[in-house]
Amino acid sequence: MGDSHAAAFGEGCFSSGTAKATLGTGCSILMNVESERKSSAKGMVSTICWSIEGRVDFALEGVIVTCGATIEWLKNELGIISDSKETEAMAIAAGSNNGVYLIPAFSGLGAPYWNMKRKASITGLTFISNKNHIVRAALESIPYQIKDIISAMETDTQIQLQELMVDGGMTANGFVMQFLADLLDKPVISIRMPDVSALGAAYLSGLESGVFKDIAHIQRLQTDRKQLNPSADTVKVMSDYQGWQENVYQQ
């Protein structure tokens, strides 16, 4: 299996509207659209999610060019953090983004914008802005980009996201994970398996060889799931997201 597809199977993207996001240097998002291939008008890739004898599930995939790499840039080039683990507390200490947005177009913007000529930018700075606001803006840019891709997929397919499974290094950041759940207004789930692609390949192999009876058998094995639910009040998050959209589509 391909890396992203194996991760989707390992995470448990077994039904329509389930999706996974691998948050590494970049980010790969893949959403199961079940038995009918869907085309995208918004720059997503149509692909096979996974297949077994007698069943093929299709998917849309979108790729974010810069995800965790933004945090590395803050550390290595700006020097405003010494360790990525500091960022969660700094973002919370900021209280809000204070109108600051970081567009991480260091190598252009991937799905769903596909503007490879765009340059990175930080907007909304005032005299009361500090490094905490910049760090928070960098972290917020990750959920914002995921939201943009999920929304595009929902528009393309008329299938609503049910839940988002996550893996990769950025899942250790509690601020990012809660912000993502609030922004999507859907559960965000981690099965806390670092080698989830290998797990997915093993699951599929086990199905073929008879180690696992069926997909329901595999689902019963997935007991170590950490689930984050949306907060009761997501109005402020959605207001901040409007500011992101106003900035990300500016040239």
C-alpha positions, -999 to +999 in steps of 0.1 A: +000+000+000+010+036-005+020+055+026-011+077+029-035+050+019-020+025+044-022+052+071-059+058+062-066+020+066-046+018+098-064+048+113-098+032+105-111+052+075-136+024+067-167+044+058-178+074+039-169+107+055-141+093+076-108+110+069-072+111+081-046+138+083-009+131+087+007+161+104+044+161+096+066+186+078+037+189+054+003+173+057-016+147+037-054+145+041-074+117+026-112+112+029-131+081+022-159+087-003-169+049-005-178+029-036-181+056-063-151+076-077-155+113-071-139+140-092-127+173-077-132+208-091-110+222-063-076+205-070-080+173-050-067+140-062-091+112-069-076+079-057-084+045-043-086+047-005-082+009-001-095-023-016-102-059-006-117-087-026-152-077-036-149-041-023-132-009-034-134+023-014-124+055-032-111+087-017-101+123-023-066+134-012-053+169-006-017+179+003-006+209+024+029+219+015+039+234+049+027+222+082+052+213+110+079+229+088+065+263+099+073+256+135+109+246+125+112+279+107+102+297+138+129+279+157+158+277+132+154+310+113+136+334+136+149+320+169+118+329+188+115+293+202+142+268+212+119+237+211+087+230+194+073+218+227+072+254+239+046+264+213+015+250+230+020+271+262+029+302+242-002+300+220-024+296+251-006+325+269-014+347+239-051+344+246-060+350+210-043+356+177-050+394+182-056+396+144-022+382+135-022+356+107+008+337+093+003+324+057+030+296+054+035+298+017+072+293+020+071+270-011+037+283-024+003+270-014-010+235-022-045+223-021-071+238-024-055+271-035-027+258-058-009+292-059+028+282-061+038+318-067+025+330-034+050+340-008+047+335+030+035+365+050+026+376+085-002+401+087-020+421+114+010+430+134+007+460+158+027+474+187+009+450+211+018+420+190+045+398+205+062+365+198+033+345+214+009+359+188+033+349+160+036+314+174-001+311+178-006+323+143+018+297+130+000+269+149-034+281+138-023+280+102-023+242+104-060+237+113-070+265+090-054+247+060-069+214+070-103+231+073-100+245+038-092+211+023-120+193+042-145+220+031-134+216-005-138+179-003-173+182+012-182+206-016-168+183-043-185+151-030-216+163-011-203+140+017-199+155+051-169+148+073-179+124+101-146+124+121-109+131+114-082+107+124-048+123+130-012+110+132+023+126+130+044+147+152+021+177+155-006+156+172+014+160+204+004+197+205-028+199+225-036+235+213-035+225+176-057+194+182-084+212+202-084+241+177-088+216+149-117+199+166-134+233+173-128+245+137-141+214+120-169+210+147-162+173+145-143+147+166-106+145+161-092+111+170-057+097+175-051+059+178-017+068+193+002+045+169+035+061+156+038+036+127+002+038+115+011+031+078+028-001+088-003-010+109-026-004+079-005-026+057-005-053+084-043-050+088-049-054+050-025-084+049-042-099+078-076-096+061-063-114+030-046-141+049-075-148+073-058-135+105-087-110+107-123-122+099-135-089+085-133-051+090-155-052+120-129-075+136-103-048+130-125-021+145-128-041+177-090-040+180-089-002+180-095+004+217-067+029+224-083+059+208-079+094+221-108+115+211-111+153+212-146+167+209-154+203+198-158+229+226-193+241+235-186+275+220-169+277+186-180+312+176-146+328+182-128+301+163-151+305+133-147+343+134-109+339+134-113+315+104-130+342+084-100+364+090-078+336+077-098+332+045-096+370+039-058+368+042-050+335+025-066+344-008-049+378-010-020+379-035 
